Amino acid sequence: MITEATQIDKDLLVKEYAEKGFVLWPERIPSQQTASLLKAWEQMWILADASTQNDTVLYRDHEVEGRVADRLEHVRLQSKAYADLCEASEIKSFAEELLGGTCFVLKDKLITKAPQTSGYDPHQDFAYWSNIGLEPDEVLSVAICLDDVTDQHGPLELYEGLHGSTLPAPKEEALDVDPSALEGKKRFAFISKPGGIVFFHALTPHFSASNTATTPRRLFIITYALKKGPEEEIRAAYKAGFDRIQKFHLKDG
Ligand SMILES: O=C(O)CCC(=O)C(=O)O
């Protein structure tokens, strides 16, 4: 279980999130807990059917192997270790503080990013959730690092102070952000020891490069949404946009 920061710390963290669009949690989850999460990662991949297209296993480009199974979705429904983390009072309650009310897990994903696996072009996650009846300030994600991540691992990189509006998309990809809108902007690379945690706003532009290291970069990402209406309705709206979203992650994508 992660250590709870003091109320004073939390006020500062809330301010930093409001200014920058992201904030690092001042504590890391303990090594015993990251070890259990990694063990569960291994077990889930043993059970996952990575040979066919399905809703749980998503794919990514690999320098040598073409498309590789890289990411597990709905991990909290498969593993108690991840379910507990999603509901861990400190993480969820701080998300509620940032979102301004009771929230629920909209989605979760566990990205492996093995060596030589490609990264993600710059985007604002809200582009994927614009149809679910929530405002950008009502959705955020929490990225939890499970490995020792250096700049060689293709860390998650977050742009600072750009969470106030939707940025223009390049002509060829409506869900991305045009790199020219990000030129010269300040950014933060989530280089971390295992157990590091960062909260980021749905409009915070982010990207990551390929993993050029020799070890994986496993990142668990929980997306929390404000419980503004029935969860099932919000989820159904999200699922309705699924084909558009999943196209990047298909086996033959
Ligand atoms: O894992 C990464 O490097 C980035 C993931 C990401 O941007 C996303 O899932 O929205």
The ligand as a Gaussian input file, in Angstrom:
#p B3LYP/6-31G(d) Opt

LIG

0 1
 O        3.107000       3.769000     -22.742000
 C        3.419000       4.803000     -23.316000
 O        4.575000       5.067000     -23.566000
 C        2.399000       5.805000     -23.718000
 C        1.017000       5.291000     -23.593000
 C        0.022000       6.283000     -24.039000
 O        0.332000       7.362000     -24.454000
 C       -1.375000       5.958000     -23.978000
 O       -1.726000       4.787000     -23.766000
 O       -2.191000       6.887000     -24.141000

